[in-house]
Structure formats: structure tokens, C-alpha cells
């Protein structure tokens, strides 16, 4: 039996929710990815995205696997690893990467031990690898709320944030609450990361959180453009992936990352100022 046309598919509520989720989650992750790129913390975000697994495990153990228990468990685990690493680095001789490495591996190992004894494989795969088609109305409201908080917060704090990212000593001398700003922006990043959990899964979420601004970074020197450009590219790439995945029969979650990765590769090669060809012309 042939598949319905894309027009017929878009008439279904499940398709409308998935497309709206692509728009919301793609934009919010792309917007926040500017902070991740400027902060040079992509590897930390990758670590935190994998630390969501033990949070899911604890949530399943305590309250069973449901939408809210998984969300709360993931937020708790990410905050413990992310903010805990900052706290440990400020109260000991350890740097943040070392502290995060210890917390992340310990939590991940504990999560594996718990999940080994739980029979939730099918549903758990949706949280590990994403199932944007399966998102409910409540998932969209959560994504919308977190997206609004992230965009408003980072837009409001953009000026002191940029000063802090480029000149932390000057920011402190100007009275910018550097430590509070660090905790606040990290917390916002974690919330956005968790909001994309069901859409692309904790394994692929780091790609959505890094690729958009990384691509824009190859095209412009304007730091402010990274935020809005990253948001627009994240939304555009996610929506293109949605329309590509249906006729090809691909996973929407994986297709989003492939599309964004393709954008990054094109920017790396053809960027007028920082592309591979422009560098070769400069050498010649």
C-alpha cells in the first residue's frame, strides 16, 4: 500500500505537532548554540547530553517511565552533572572538565546498572534516539515554555553575557555578576537540551545544540548574529529534515542532524571568508 502524499500526511494532527516541534526545538537549540560555541563548551554539552541517561533510569525506578518522570529525571541528572561540576571546580583544585568527567562517568555507570534490571527498552529508545513524531500536545507546551524562557533570558542578558565571554576580567570589574551569570546561562542551556530530549534523543541532542551556531560562526564575525542566525538555521534545518524524512522513510531525528551537518560542511567549504576554498585562494 503506497504512503499517503505529504499533503495528506500534513493534514494529520500528529504531523502538525511534529512540524511545530521542529520549528520550536530547532530555533531554541540553534539560539542557545551560539552561547555553546562562543563558550567553547561543545564537549561539555556532549557530556551532559549523555548524563541524561542516569536521570531517566532513576525516574523509571522511582515513578515508572512517563513523560513527566522522564523529563524531571533528565533535568535533575543534567543539573547535578552540569552545575555540580562548576561547584566542584570552584571549591577544589579540580578544573571543571575533570570534575564533569568524574560525575558523568559515575552517573552513567549507575544508570546502566539500574536500566539493566528494568524492562522498558522500547519506550526508552524514544528518549535515547528521539521520536519527534510521537510528541503529544503537552510535549509541545513544554518545548514552547522552555524555548520562550531561553530566548528571553539570553536576549536580556546578551550584553553582559558577551562581555563576560570575551573579557571576563573586564566584566567582573564592571560589576557583572560573573558567577551568577555562569550558573544562569548553564541552567538555561541544560533546560533547552532537555526540551529536545524526546525530539532527537539524548544521544543526538548535542548535534542540534552545536551545529547551527557553528555553521553561522564560519560565515560572520558578528557575535550577536550567531544567536538569531543559529536559531533560524536550527529551525530551517529541522523543518527541511521533516519534509525529507517522510518520503525517504528516514528517522526525523537523525535526518535533522544530517541536514545540519550538511549545512556545516557546506559552510566549511564555501564560506566566502573562512571557507576552505577562500583559504586556498588566500594562500595562492
C-alpha positions as CSV (number, residue, x, y, z in Angstrom):
1,X,0.0,0.0,0.0
2,X,1.6,3.3,-1.1
3,X,2.3,6.0,1.5
4,X,-0.1,9.0,1.7
5,X,1.2,12.1,0.0
6,X,3.0,14.7,2.1
7,X,-0.1,16.9,1.8
8,X,-2.3,14.2,3.2
9,X,0.2,13.5,5.9
10,X,0.4,17.2,7.0
11,X,-3.4,17.1,7.5
12,X,-2.9,14.7,10.4
13,X,-2.6,16.2,13.9
14,X,0.5,14.1,14.6
15,X,2.3,15.6,11.6
16,X,1.3,19.2,12.6
17,X,2.6,18.6,16.1
18,X,5.9,17.2,14.7
19,X,6.4,20.1,12.3
20,X,5.7,22.7,15.1
21,X,8.1,20.8,17.3
22,X,10.8,21.0,14.7
23,X,10.3,24.8,14.5
24,X,10.3,25.4,18.3
25,X,13.0,23.0,19.3
26,X,15.2,23.8,16.2
27,X,15.0,27.5,16.9
28,X,15.6,27.3,20.7
29,X,18.6,24.9,20.3
30,X,20.1,26.9,17.5
31,X,19.7,30.2,19.5
32,X,21.4,28.7,22.6
33,X,24.1,27.0,20.4
34,X,25.6,30.5,20.0
35,X,26.4,30.5,23.7
36,X,27.8,27.0,23.4
37,X,30.1,27.9,20.5
38,X,31.3,31.2,22.0
39,X,31.9,29.5,25.4
40,X,33.8,26.7,23.6
41,X,31.9,24.2,25.6
42,X,30.6,21.7,22.9
43,X,32.3,18.8,24.5
44,X,30.8,19.7,27.9
45,X,27.4,19.7,26.3
46,X,28.0,16.3,24.8
47,X,28.9,15.0,28.2
48,X,25.8,16.5,29.8
49,X,23.6,15.1,27.0
50,X,24.8,11.6,27.8
51,X,24.3,12.2,31.5
52,X,20.6,12.4,30.9
53,X,20.6,8.6,30.8
54,X,21.0,8.0,34.6
55,X,18.3,10.6,35.2
56,X,15.9,8.6,33.1
57,X,17.0,5.4,34.9
58,X,16.3,6.9,38.4
59,X,13.0,8.3,37.2
60,X,11.9,4.9,35.9
61,X,13.0,3.2,39.1
62,X,11.1,5.7,41.3
63,X,8.0,6.6,39.3
64,X,7.9,4.4,36.2
65,X,8.6,5.7,32.7
66,X,6.2,8.5,31.9
67,X,6.6,11.8,30.1
68,X,6.9,13.9,33.3
69,X,9.0,11.5,35.3
70,X,11.5,11.2,32.4
71,X,11.6,15.0,32.0
72,X,12.2,15.7,35.7
73,X,14.7,12.9,35.9
74,X,16.7,14.2,32.9
75,X,16.7,17.8,34.3
76,X,17.8,16.6,37.7
77,X,20.7,14.5,36.2
78,X,21.8,17.2,33.9
79,X,21.8,19.9,36.6
80,X,23.7,17.6,39.0
81,X,26.4,16.9,36.5
82,X,26.5,20.4,34.9
83,X,26.1,22.7,37.8
84,X,27.8,20.2,40.1
85,X,31.0,20.3,38.0
86,X,31.0,24.1,38.2
87,X,30.6,23.9,42.0
88,X,33.4,21.3,42.4
89,X,35.7,23.3,40.2
90,X,35.2,26.4,42.3
91,X,35.6,24.6,45.7
92,X,38.5,22.3,44.9
93,X,41.7,22.1,42.9
94,X,39.9,20.3,40.1
95,X,39.1,22.0,36.8
96,X,35.5,21.8,35.5
97,X,36.3,19.2,32.8
98,X,37.9,16.9,35.3
99,X,35.0,17.3,37.8
100,X,32.5,16.7,35.0
101,X,34.3,13.6,33.8
102,X,34.1,12.0,37.3
103,X,30.4,13.0,37.8
104,X,29.4,11.9,34.3
105,X,31.0,8.5,34.2
106,X,29.9,7.7,37.7
107,X,26.3,8.7,37.0
108,X,26.3,6.9,33.6
109,X,27.6,3.7,35.1
110,X,24.9,3.8,37.9
111,X,22.2,4.4,35.2
112,X,23.3,1.4,33.2
113,X,23.2,-0.8,36.4
114,X,19.6,0.4,37.0
115,X,18.4,0.0,33.5
116,X,19.8,-3.4,33.2
117,X,17.1,-4.6,35.6
118,X,14.2,-2.7,34.1
119,X,12.1,-3.8,31.1
120,X,11.5,-0.5,29.3
121,X,13.6,-1.0,26.2
122,X,11.0,0.1,23.6
123,X,9.9,3.3,25.2
124,X,13.5,4.1,26.4
125,X,14.7,4.0,22.8
126,X,12.5,7.0,22.1
127,X,14.3,9.1,24.7
128,X,17.7,7.8,23.7
129,X,17.4,8.4,19.9
130,X,14.3,10.6,19.6
131,X,10.8,10.2,18.3
132,X,9.5,13.6,17.3
133,X,6.5,12.1,15.5
134,X,5.4,10.7,18.9
135,X,5.3,14.1,20.7
136,X,2.0,15.0,22.4
137,X,0.4,18.4,22.9
138,X,1.8,18.6,26.4
139,X,5.3,18.0,25.0
140,X,4.8,21.0,22.7
141,X,3.8,23.2,25.5
142,X,6.9,22.2,27.5
143,X,9.1,22.9,24.4
144,X,7.3,26.2,23.9
145,X,7.7,27.3,27.5
146,X,11.4,26.3,27.7
147,X,12.1,27.9,24.3
148,X,10.5,31.2,25.4
149,X,12.4,31.2,28.7
150,X,15.7,30.6,26.9
151,X,15.3,33.2,24.2
152,X,14.1,35.9,26.6
153,X,16.8,35.2,29.1
154,X,19.7,35.1,26.7
155,X,18.4,38.2,24.8
156,X,18.0,40.1,28.1
157,X,21.5,39.1,29.3
158,X,23.1,39.3,25.9
159,X,25.2,42.4,26.5
160,X,26.8,41.4,29.9
161,X,27.0,37.8,28.5
162,X,29.1,38.9,25.5
163,X,31.4,41.0,27.7
164,X,31.8,38.0,30.1
165,X,32.5,35.6,27.2
166,X,35.2,37.8,25.5
167,X,36.6,39.7,28.5
168,X,35.7,38.0,31.8
169,X,38.1,40.2,33.8
170,X,36.6,43.4,32.4
171,X,33.1,42.0,33.1
172,X,34.0,41.5,36.7
173,X,35.5,45.0,37.0
174,X,32.3,46.5,35.6
175,X,30.2,44.8,38.3
176,X,28.8,42.0,36.1
177,X,27.9,39.1,38.5
178,X,30.1,36.6,36.6
179,X,29.4,33.6,38.8
180,X,25.7,34.1,38.8
181,X,25.7,34.7,35.0
182,X,27.7,31.4,34.6
183,X,25.2,29.4,36.6
184,X,22.2,31.0,35.0
185,X,23.3,30.5,31.4
186,X,24.4,27.0,32.1
187,X,21.0,26.2,33.6
188,X,19.2,27.7,30.6
189,X,21.4,25.5,28.3
190,X,20.5,22.4,30.2
191,X,16.8,23.2,30.1
192,X,16.9,23.6,26.3
193,X,18.9,20.4,26.0
194,X,16.3,18.5,28.0
195,X,13.5,20.0,26.0
196,X,14.8,18.4,22.9
197,X,15.2,15.0,24.6
198,X,12.1,13.3,23.1
199,X,12.6,15.1,19.7
200,X,16.2,13.9,18.9
201,X,17.1,11.9,22.0
202,X,20.0,12.3,24.4
203,X,22.5,10.7,22.0
204,X,21.9,13.1,19.1
205,X,20.9,16.2,21.0
206,X,24.4,17.6,21.1
207,X,24.4,17.9,17.3
208,X,21.3,20.2,17.5
209,X,22.8,22.2,20.3
210,X,26.1,22.8,18.5
211,X,25.8,22.6,14.7
212,X,23.6,25.7,13.9
213,X,25.9,28.4,15.5
214,X,29.0,26.5,14.5
215,X,27.8,26.9,10.9
216,X,27.0,30.6,11.3
217,X,30.4,31.1,13.0
218,X,32.0,30.2,9.7
219,X,30.0,33.0,8.0
220,X,30.2,36.0,10.2
221,X,32.3,37.8,12.8
222,X,29.2,39.4,14.5
223,X,28.6,37.6,17.8
224,X,25.0,38.8,18.1
225,X,24.3,37.3,14.6
226,X,25.3,33.9,16.0
227,X,22.2,33.9,18.3
228,X,19.5,34.8,15.8
229,X,21.3,33.2,12.8
230,X,21.8,30.0,14.8
231,X,18.1,30.0,15.8
232,X,16.9,30.5,12.3
233,X,19.2,27.9,10.8
234,X,18.2,25.4,13.5
235,X,14.5,25.9,12.7
236,X,15.1,25.8,9.0
237,X,17.3,22.7,9.1
238,X,14.8,20.9,11.3
239,X,11.9,21.7,9.1
240,X,13.8,20.7,5.9
241,X,14.6,17.4,7.7
242,X,11.0,16.8,8.5
243,X,10.0,17.1,4.8
244,X,12.9,15.0,3.6
245,X,12.4,12.2,6.1
246,X,8.8,11.3,5.2
247,X,9.3,10.3,1.5
248,X,12.7,8.7,2.2
249,X,11.4,6.8,5.2
250,X,14.2,8.1,7.4
251,X,14.1,8.9,11.1
252,X,13.2,12.6,11.6
253,X,15.6,12.9,14.5
254,X,18.6,11.5,12.6
255,X,17.7,13.5,9.5
256,X,17.7,16.7,11.4
257,X,21.3,16.1,12.5
258,X,22.3,15.0,9.0
259,X,20.8,18.2,7.4
260,X,22.5,20.5,10.0
261,X,25.8,18.6,9.5
262,X,25.4,19.1,5.7
263,X,24.9,22.9,6.3
264,X,28.1,22.9,8.4
265,X,30.1,21.1,5.7
266,X,28.9,23.5,3.0
267,X,29.8,26.5,5.1
268,X,33.2,25.0,5.9
269,X,33.9,24.5,2.2
270,X,32.3,27.5,0.6
271,X,32.2,30.3,3.2
272,X,33.4,33.5,1.4
273,X,35.7,34.5,4.3
274,X,36.5,31.4,6.3
275,X,35.8,28.5,3.9
276,X,38.3,26.0,2.7
277,X,38.4,27.5,-0.9
278,X,38.8,31.0,0.4
279,X,41.8,30.0,2.4
280,X,43.3,28.3,-0.6
281,X,42.8,31.4,-2.7
282,X,44.4,33.5,0.0
283,X,47.5,31.2,0.0
284,X,47.7,31.3,-3.8
